Amino acid sequence: MMSDNNTFEMLFDEFPPVSTDLWEKIIQEDLKGADYEKKLVWKTDGLKLKPYYRTEHLENKEFVKTLPGQAPFVRGNKKNDNNWTIRQDIEDESPSEANIKAKEALVKGAEAIALNVSHCTKTQDMVNLLKEIDLDKVSVHYYSASSYLQLSDLIVKACRELDFDSRKLKGSFNFDCLGYFMAHGSFYASLDSNFIELSQLLDIAKRDFPLIKVINVNADLIHNSGGSLTQELGYSLAIGTEYITKLTAKGQSVDDVTSRMQFTFAIGSNYFLEIAKLRSARLLWSSIVEQFKPVNEISKYMAIHSVTSKWNKSIFDPHVNMLRCTTEAMSAAIGGCDSMTVLPYDVSYKSGDKFSERVARNLQIVLKEEAYFYKIVDISAGSYYIENLTDALAEAAWKVFLEVESKSGFIEVAKSGEIAEAIEMIAVKKQEDLAMRRQILLGTNQYPNYNEKMLGKIEPKTKASQLKGKKEMRLSQLFDGLRLATEDHISKGNPVPKVFLLSIGNLAMRKARAGFVLNFFGCAGYQVIDNNGFKTTDEGVKEALKSGADIIAICSSDEEYATLGVEIVQAIKQADSNKIVIIAGNPTESVELLKQAGADEFIHVKTNLLLSLSDFSRRLGII
């Protein structure tokens, strides 16, 4: 009887190996002269990614040969599983109300909580915040403190009141004076006083709560301001390095600094790149910390908290945000984060409610308990694609990091405004891509929910006094504003802006272009009046004028625009010169004829959707 191994060997003999040269030759033949790089090489975030990767592309990548829990920790800090902590962030400012919400979240699946401590000014406030929470098991993360030195004092006193040893507390402080400077353009008080406070915090933590991380590098600020993956990595590594440099100069050891540091990365929808981002972050941080000669190997670990992106979340069609959060959570888990916050899907326009918070928690629970994402250490290990993405992203981010370091470090470069300008340049490019529909955000610039109304559901969350210096925004913000303006216009008793589809001629082309126009104006919340098409121009013009529509869109083929199109435009303009007449498409040979007949605009795949819709809304008095 033949052994299983021999059977497999015989089967594989049927499929001899194919060389990369042969693959490339066949690809070139299939391209039939088309540019290989333009057609198949994906360029994003300063990276040039191949259309495929093979075993040979893993050669010379030393990190591939390491095990989980080994430097440079590309494969994660954990050796036995891929477990992460499910965290829920609670915005309530009232300590008592936040406590009630925290206990409910913990009963329903959260394993850690983050609490807003802006209103904790007395020991009793902290007692009210932490009472009846099992501090032996639950890690607690504190943010929005006006002074983390005062906060640490309140925590110690509250622990005495609660008869709990503060040295057993787990969690973190969101102390990030450099992130604050990046977002606001100023320090809490001054650069020196901030680092004196931080050094004191480290001393207090050694004594009173050795398990709490007191420094948090908020890399998510870069992502949520529109920055690229390489910027998020490069700048956050520069911030972390600055903390080490400044604090060791004040007498702290590198081991004490890095063991008390956490990085918070936002996770966007670019599935594989986001997985690679977390792996690259650990690789680079380990290399950086090694240069400071730490005593303990564990000091090279990067503790990572992941939070789903705010940048790509839309106000309209918000349930699509659930899908975005799902892929983001998957990326964070596969990438090996230590803890994760999935934001409620409706966070773009209100505070989460019981339903959206439950969905956010359960998403992580499903990934853990039903999909078993926590069972396998480094799920992506050995993937030719992800291993090469990890390497490429690390190389690109390292260049960003070195550029900052060559200019005297993060603080000096941030003071010059160079970092803010670089991030803004990327954000503007992303918004241009959205406006030109080179990037699709479902429900925003493509396939909108035409009947959806969101104006009455928006709840302001930020006080005017908190807006100063804020750079964070959302990709869909300008589109959302345009559509909300339409809703507001209608709510004030104005008529609904209407677009009439005058479809005529070639069946396939008129249907395709009618669908394009429907999507186009739906993105601004206009009502689009569709029909089955018209046999004659007279019939079409009559129905178009009868509809009372503000805009009449002619949908036909390029060839027919020179005849039927010109005839329709002239007839409409003669009947009502104020009607806006547009042509769906870009019939280059008849554009001038149509303009002479009175056509106002041409909309097509190369039209800037945002600018065009904004112009129509201005002409109709909506904005």
MIMI-734422 format. One record per residue (C-alpha): x, y, z; residue in three letters. Coordinates in steps of 0.1 Angstrom, whole numbers, padded with zeros to 4 digits, always signed. Layout:
<gumis>
XYZALA/...
</gumis>
This chain:
<gumis>
+0000+0000+0000MET/+0014+0034-0010MET/+0020+0059+0018SER/+0002+0092+0019ASP/+0035+0111+0014ASN/+0042+0091-0018ASN/+0007+0097-0031THR/+0011+0135-0026PHE/+0045+0134-0043GLU/+0030+0116-0073MET/+0002+0141-0075LEU/+0026+0170-0074PHE/+0047+0154-0102ASP/+0017+0161-0125GLU/+0022+0198-0119PHE/+0058+0208-0126PRO/+0069+0242-0112PRO/+0064+0273-0134VAL/+0092+0299-0133SER/+0085+0336-0127THR/+0101+0344-0161ASP/+0074+0322-0177LEU/+0046+0338-0157TRP/+0059+0372-0168GLU/+0061+0362-0205LYS/+0025+0350-0205ILE/+0014+0382-0188ILE/+0031+0403-0214GLN/+0015+0383-0241GLU/-0020+0388-0225ASP/-0014+0425-0221LEU/-0009+0428-0259LYS/+0014+0458-0257GLY/-0003+0476-0228ALA/+0020+0491-0202ASP/+0026+0465-0175TYR/+0032+0490-0147GLU/+0001+0511-0155LYS/-0022+0481-0158LYS/-0010+0458-0131LEU/+0012+0476-0105VAL/-0009+0492-0077TRP/+0005+0525-0065LYS/-0008+0536-0031THR/+0007+0554-0001ASP/+0041+0558-0018GLY/+0042+0520-0024LEU/+0044+0501-0057LYS/+0028+0467-0052LEU/+0032+0438-0076LYS/+0002+0420-0091PRO/+0014+0388-0075TYR/+0041+0375-0052TYR/+0059+0341-0050ARG/+0081+0322-0026THR/+0112+0339-0040GLU/+0099+0373-0029HIS/+0102+0362+0007LEU/+0140+0357+0003GLU/+0162+0381+0023ASN/+0133+0390+0046LYS/+0148+0379+0079GLU/+0117+0387+0100PHE/+0098+0359+0082VAL/+0120+0334+0099LYS/+0112+0346+0134THR/+0086+0331+0158LEU/+0058+0349+0175PRO/+0070+0366+0207GLY/+0105+0370+0192GLN/+0122+0403+0182ALA/+0114+0421+0160PRO/+0079+0410+0169PHE/+0064+0412+0134VAL/+0045+0381+0142ARG/+0032+0396+0174GLY/+0039+0398+0211ASN/+0019+0366+0219LYS/+0032+0331+0217LYS/+0002+0309+0225ASN/-0028+0326+0209ASP/-0040+0357+0192ASN/-0063+0369+0219ASN/-0070+0406+0223TRP/-0091+0427+0248THR/-0125+0439+0237ILE/-0127+0475+0249ARG/-0156+0499+0249GLN/-0151+0536+0251ASP/-0177+0555+0272ILE/-0182+0592+0265GLU/-0205+0601+0294ASP/-0189+0629+0315GLU/-0210+0622+0346SER/-0190+0597+0368PRO/-0222+0580+0381SER/-0238+0577+0346GLU/-0205+0564+0331ALA/-0202+0538+0359ASN/-0237+0525+0351ILE/-0229+0523+0314LYS/-0196+0506+0321ALA/-0210+0479+0342LYS/-0237+0472+0316GLU/-0211+0470+0289ALA/-0189+0446+0310LEU/-0219+0423+0316VAL/-0226+0422+0278LYS/-0192+0413+0266GLY/-0167+0442+0270ALA/-0135+0431+0287GLU/-0121+0466+0292ALA/-0135+0501+0294ILE/-0122+0536+0286ALA/-0137+0564+0307LEU/-0140+0601+0303ASN/-0125+0616+0335VAL/-0129+0653+0325SER/-0154+0657+0354HIS/-0135+0638+0380CYS/-0123+0665+0404THR/-0128+0648+0438LYS/-0120+0615+0453THR/-0157+0607+0455GLN/-0161+0613+0417ASP/-0135+0586+0411MET/-0151+0563+0436VAL/-0185+0568+0418ASN/-0168+0560+0385LEU/-0151+0528+0396LEU/-0174+0513+0422LYS/-0187+0478+0417GLU/-0163+0472+0387ILE/-0142+0441+0391ASP/-0108+0458+0389LEU/-0090+0425+0394ASP/-0102+0414+0359LYS/-0111+0446+0341VAL/-0085+0470+0326SER/-0096+0506+0328VAL/-0084+0534+0305HIS/-0087+0570+0314TYR/-0089+0599+0289TYR/-0096+0637+0288SER/-0080+0644+0322ALA/-0071+0681+0327SER/-0041+0669+0348SER/-0029+0633+0349TYR/-0009+0640+0380LEU/-0041+0650+0398GLN/-0059+0620+0382LEU/-0033+0596+0396SER/-0038+0610+0431ASP/-0075+0606+0428LEU/-0071+0570+0416ILE/-0049+0561+0446VAL/-0073+0576+0471LYS/-0103+0560+0454ALA/-0087+0526+0456CYS/-0082+0531+0493ARG/-0119+0539+0496GLU/-0128+0508+0475LEU/-0104+0487+0495ASP/-0084+0477+0464PHE/-0046+0476+0459ASP/-0038+0502+0433SER/-0008+0482+0423ARG/-0031+0456+0407LYS/-0048+0482+0385LEU/-0046+0475+0348LYS/-0052+0500+0319GLY/-0037+0532+0306SER/-0037+0570+0307PHE/-0042+0589+0275ASN/-0013+0613+0282PHE/+0001+0624+0248ASP/+0014+0660+0249CYS/+0030+0655+0215LEU/-0002+0643+0199GLY/-0020+0672+0216TYR/+0005+0696+0201PHE/+0001+0680+0166MET/-0037+0684+0168ALA/-0039+0718+0185HIS/-0006+0736+0177GLY/+0002+0741+0213SER/+0012+0721+0244PHE/-0010+0716+0275TYR/+0012+0743+0293ALA/+0047+0742+0279SER/+0070+0716+0264LEU/+0092+0714+0294ASP/+0064+0714+0320SER/+0047+0686+0301ASN/+0078+0664+0302PHE/+0084+0672+0339ILE/+0048+0661+0346GLU/+0053+0630+0325LEU/+0085+0621+0342SER/+0067+0625+0376GLN/+0039+0603+0363LEU/+0063+0575+0355LEU/+0078+0577+0390ASP/+0043+0576+0405ILE/+0033+0547+0383ALA/+0063+0527+0394LYS/+0052+0531+0430ARG/+0014+0530+0428ASP/+0003+0513+0396PHE/+0030+0494+0378PRO/+0006+0477+0354LEU/-0008+0510+0340ILE/+0007+0525+0308LYS/+0009+0563+0312VAL/+0019+0573+0277ILE/-0004+0569+0247ASN/+0008+0577+0212VAL/-0024+0587+0194ASN/-0014+0577+0158ALA/-0052+0576+0150ASP/-0051+0614+0150LEU/-0030+0612+0118ILE/-0053+0587+0101HIS/-0085+0606+0111ASN/-0070+0638+0097SER/-0066+0622+0063GLY/-0030+0611+0066GLY/-0015+0581+0047SER/-0006+0548+0063LEU/+0031+0557+0059THR/+0026+0590+0076GLN/+0006+0574+0104GLU/+0035+0549+0110LEU/+0064+0573+0104GLY/+0051+0602+0125TYR/+0039+0580+0153SER/+0073+0563+0155LEU/+0089+0598+0156ALA/+0066+0608+0185ILE/+0075+0576+0204GLY/+0112+0582+0198THR/+0108+0618+0211GLU/+0093+0605+0243TYR/+0122+0581+0248ILE/+0148+0608+0241THR/+0132+0635+0263LYS/+0124+0612+0292LEU/+0158+0594+0293THR/+0173+0629+0294ALA/+0153+0635+0326LYS/+0168+0603+0342GLY/+0142+0577+0332GLN/+0155+0544+0318SER/+0145+0533+0283VAL/+0129+0502+0299ASP/+0107+0523+0322ASP/+0096+0545+0293VAL/+0088+0519+0266THR/+0071+0495+0291SER/+0047+0524+0300ARG/+0039+0533+0264MET/+0010+0523+0242GLN/+0003+0532+0205PHE/-0033+0537+0193THR/-0037+0531+0156PHE/-0068+0537+0136ALA/-0078+0509+0113ILE/-0092+0518+0079GLY/-0109+0498+0052SER/-0078+0489+0032ASN/-0079+0454+0045TYR/-0045+0439+0037PHE/-0025+0471+0041LEU/-0040+0476+0076GLU/-0029+0441+0086ILE/+0005+0449+0073ALA/+0005+0483+0091LYS/+0004+0468+0126LEU/+0031+0442+0117ARG/+0053+0469+0102SER/+0048+0491+0133ALA/+0061+0464+0156ARG/+0090+0456+0133LEU/+0102+0493+0132LEU/+0096+0500+0169TRP/+0116+0470+0179SER/+0145+0483+0157SER/+0142+0518+0172ILE/+0141+0508+0208VAL/+0171+0484+0203GLU/+0192+0515+0195GLN/+0186+0528+0230PHE/+0201+0496+0245LYS/+0172+0484+0268PRO/+0180+0458+0295VAL/+0149+0438+0289ASN/+0138+0422+0257GLU/+0102+0430+0265ILE/+0110+0467+0263SER/+0111+0463+0225LYS/+0074+0453+0225TYR/+0049+0477+0210MET/+0016+0476+0229ALA/-0011+0483+0203ILE/-0046+0495+0208HIS/-0066+0496+0176SER/-0097+0517+0170VAL/-0119+0516+0139THR/-0116+0546+0116SER/-0137+0578+0118LYS/-0122+0591+0086TRP/-0143+0568+0063ASN/-0176+0568+0082LYS/-0205+0585+0065SER/-0236+0602+0078ILE/-0258+0589+0049PHE/-0264+0552+0045ASP/-0248+0547+0080PRO/-0255+0509+0081HIS/-0228+0505+0056VAL/-0205+0517+0084ASN/-0212+0483+0100MET/-0196+0466+0071LEU/-0166+0490+0072ARG/-0162+0483+0109CYS/-0163+0446+0103THR/-0134+0445+0078THR/-0115+0470+0100GLU/-0119+0448+0131ALA/-0108+0418+0111MET/-0076+0436+0100SER/-0068+0447+0135ALA/-0073+0412+0149ALA/-0052+0395+0121ILE/-0026+0422+0125GLY/-0022+0412+0161GLY/-0035+0442+0182CYS/-0035+0439+0220ASP/-0068+0456+0225SER/-0095+0470+0202MET/-0123+0495+0202THR/-0150+0491+0175VAL/-0168+0525+0174LEU/-0206+0525+0170PRO/-0216+0527+0133TYR/-0235+0559+0139ASP/-0206+0578+0155VAL/-0204+0601+0125SER/-0235+0620+0135TYR/-0244+0612+0172LYS/-0232+0594+0203SER/-0237+0557+0202GLY/-0270+0543+0216ASP/-0277+0509+0232LYS/-0282+0493+0198PHE/-0251+0506+0180SER/-0229+0500+0210GLU/-0242+0464+0212ARG/-0235+0459+0175VAL/-0199+0472+0181ALA/-0193+0449+0210ARG/-0209+0418+0194ASN/-0188+0423+0162LEU/-0157+0416+0182GLN/-0173+0387+0201ILE/-0183+0371+0169VAL/-0148+0374+0155LEU/-0135+0358+0187LYS/-0160+0332+0197GLU/-0175+0322+0164GLU/-0148+0329+0138ALA/-0120+0319+0162TYR/-0097+0347+0152PHE/-0081+0345+0187TYR/-0071+0309+0184LYS/-0043+0311+0158ILE/-0011+0331+0164VAL/-0003+0353+0134ASP/-0029+0342+0110ILE/-0012+0359+0081SER/+0022+0343+0086ALA/+0037+0330+0054GLY/+0013+0349+0031SER/+0035+0360+0002TYR/+0013+0391-0002TYR/+0010+0403+0034ILE/+0047+0395+0042GLU/+0058+0416+0012ASN/+0033+0444+0021LEU/+0047+0444+0056THR/+0082+0448+0042ASP/+0072+0475+0017ALA/+0052+0495+0042LEU/+0080+0493+0068ALA/+0105+0506+0042GLU/+0083+0535+0031ALA/+0074+0545+0068ALA/+0111+0543+0077TRP/+0119+0569+0051LYS/+0092+0592+0066VAL/+0107+0586+0101PHE/+0143+0592+0090LEU/+0133+0625+0073GLU/+0117+0637+0105VAL/+0148+0626+0125GLU/+0171+0643+0101SER/+0154+0676+0108LYS/+0160+0675+0146SER/+0130+0653+0155GLY/+0093+0654+0157PHE/+0088+0685+0179ILE/+0109+0708+0156GLU/+0093+0695+0124VAL/+0058+0698+0139ALA/+0066+0734+0150LYS/+0075+0743+0115SER/+0041+0732+0102GLY/+0056+0707+0078GLU/+0038+0677+0093ILE/+0004+0694+0093ALA/+0010+0705+0056GLU/+0021+0670+0046ALA/-0010+0654+0061ILE/-0033+0680+0047GLU/-0019+0674+0012MET/-0027+0637+0014ILE/-0062+0645+0028ALA/-0069+0669-0001VAL/-0058+0643-0026LYS/-0081+0617-0010LYS/-0110+0642-0012GLN/-0103+0649-0048GLU/-0103+0611-0055ASP/-0137+0609-0039LEU/-0150+0639-0058ALA/-0138+0624-0091MET/-0150+0589-0081ARG/-0116+0574-0084ARG/-0124+0562-0049GLN/-0159+0549-0041ILE/-0176+0555-0007LEU/-0208+0535-0010LEU/-0239+0556-0003GLY/-0219+0588-0005THR/-0206+0593-0040ASN/-0221+0561-0056GLN/-0254+0542-0051TYR/-0269+0566-0026PRO/-0301+0557-0007ASN/-0323+0582-0025TYR/-0351+0582+0001ASN/-0330+0586+0032GLU/-0333+0616+0054LYS/-0307+0623+0081MET/-0310+0659+0091LEU/-0333+0652+0120GLY/-0311+0624+0133LYS/-0279+0645+0138ILE/-0270+0652+0174GLU/-0241+0677+0180PRO/-0215+0660+0202LYS/-0187+0686+0204THR/-0189+0719+0223LYS/-0178+0750+0204ALA/-0151+0756+0230SER/-0135+0722+0220GLN/-0132+0729+0183LEU/-0101+0751+0184LYS/-0072+0737+0165GLY/-0090+0704+0156LYS/-0078+0688+0124LYS/-0098+0656+0124GLU/-0125+0653+0098MET/-0143+0627+0077ARG/-0138+0618+0040LEU/-0175+0622+0032SER/-0179+0655+0051GLN/-0183+0678+0021LEU/-0207+0654+0004PHE/-0227+0650+0036ASP/-0229+0688+0040GLY/-0242+0691+0004LEU/-0269+0666+0009ARG/-0279+0680+0043LEU/-0282+0714+0027ALA/-0308+0699+0003THR/-0327+0685+0032GLU/-0325+0718+0051ASP/-0337+0737+0019HIS/-0368+0714+0017ILE/-0375+0716+0054SER/-0379+0754+0051LYS/-0408+0749+0027GLY/-0389+0751-0006ASN/-0397+0727-0034PRO/-0377+0695-0038VAL/-0351+0700-0065PRO/-0361+0678-0094LYS/-0342+0663-0123VAL/-0361+0649-0153PHE/-0346+0621-0173LEU/-0354+0626-0210LEU/-0343+0593-0223SER/-0344+0588-0261ILE/-0328+0568-0289GLY/-0304+0539-0285ASN/-0319+0517-0257LEU/-0286+0504-0242ALA/-0270+0539-0241MET/-0300+0558-0228ARG/-0305+0532-0200LYS/-0268+0534-0190ALA/-0268+0571-0190ARG/-0301+0574-0171ALA/-0286+0552-0144GLY/-0255+0574-0143PHE/-0276+0606-0139VAL/-0298+0589-0112LEU/-0267+0581-0091ASN/-0251+0615-0099PHE/-0279+0637-0085PHE/-0290+0612-0059GLY/-0257+0620-0041CYS/-0271+0655-0035ALA/-0305+0644-0024GLY/-0323+0656-0056TYR/-0355+0638-0068GLN/-0349+0622-0101VAL/-0379+0615-0123ILE/-0373+0584-0143ASP/-0393+0570-0173ASN/-0392+0543-0199ASN/-0379+0566-0226GLY/-0396+0585-0255PHE/-0402+0577-0291LYS/-0402+0613-0303THR/-0385+0645-0293THR/-0418+0663-0291ASP/-0432+0638-0266GLU/-0400+0640-0245GLY/-0399+0678-0244VAL/-0436+0680-0236LYS/-0433+0656-0206GLU/-0401+0672-0194ALA/-0417+0707-0193LEU/-0448+0693-0177LYS/-0428+0677-0149SER/-0418+0711-0135GLY/-0383+0698-0130ALA/-0355+0723-0124ASP/-0330+0703-0144ILE/-0336+0682-0176ILE/-0310+0656-0184ALA/-0309+0643-0219ILE/-0299+0606-0221CYS/-0290+0591-0254SER/-0260+0579-0275SER/-0231+0602-0287ASP/-0242+0597-0323GLU/-0278+0608-0316GLU/-0268+0639-0296TYR/-0258+0656-0328ALA/-0293+0654-0341THR/-0319+0645-0314LEU/-0299+0662-0287GLY/-0296+0695-0305VAL/-0333+0694-0314GLU/-0344+0687-0278ILE/-0321+0714-0262VAL/-0334+0740-0287GLN/-0370+0731-0280ALA/-0366+0733-0242ILE/-0348+0766-0243LYS/-0374+0781-0266GLN/-0402+0771-0243ALA/-0383+0781-0210ASP/-0349+0797-0212SER/-0344+0793-0174ASN/-0345+0755-0175LYS/-0311+0739-0169ILE/-0305+0714-0196VAL/-0276+0689-0193ILE/-0262+0662-0215ILE/-0253+0628-0200ALA/-0220+0620-0215GLY/-0192+0637-0233ASN/-0200+0636-0270PRO/-0168+0653-0282THR/-0178+0656-0318GLU/-0211+0674-0310SER/-0202+0693-0278VAL/-0200+0727-0296GLU/-0233+0721-0315LEU/-0250+0713-0282LEU/-0235+0744-0265LYS/-0247+0766-0293GLN/-0282+0751-0290ALA/-0282+0761-0253GLY/-0269+0730-0233ALA/-0258+0741-0199ASP/-0236+0713-0187GLU/-0221+0679-0196PHE/-0218+0653-0169ILE/-0198+0621-0173HIS/-0173+0598-0156VAL/-0146+0625-0157LYS/-0168+0652-0141THR/-0159+0664-0106ASN/-0190+0652-0088LEU/-0187+0674-0058LEU/-0179+0706-0076LEU/-0206+0699-0102SER/-0233+0692-0076LEU/-0222+0722-0056SER/-0226+0744-0087ASP/-0261+0730-0094PHE/-0271+0736-0057SER/-0259+0772-0059ARG/-0279+0778-0091ARG/-0310+0764-0075LEU/-0305+0786-0044GLY/-0299+0756-0021ILE/-0265+0767-0009ILE/
</gumis>
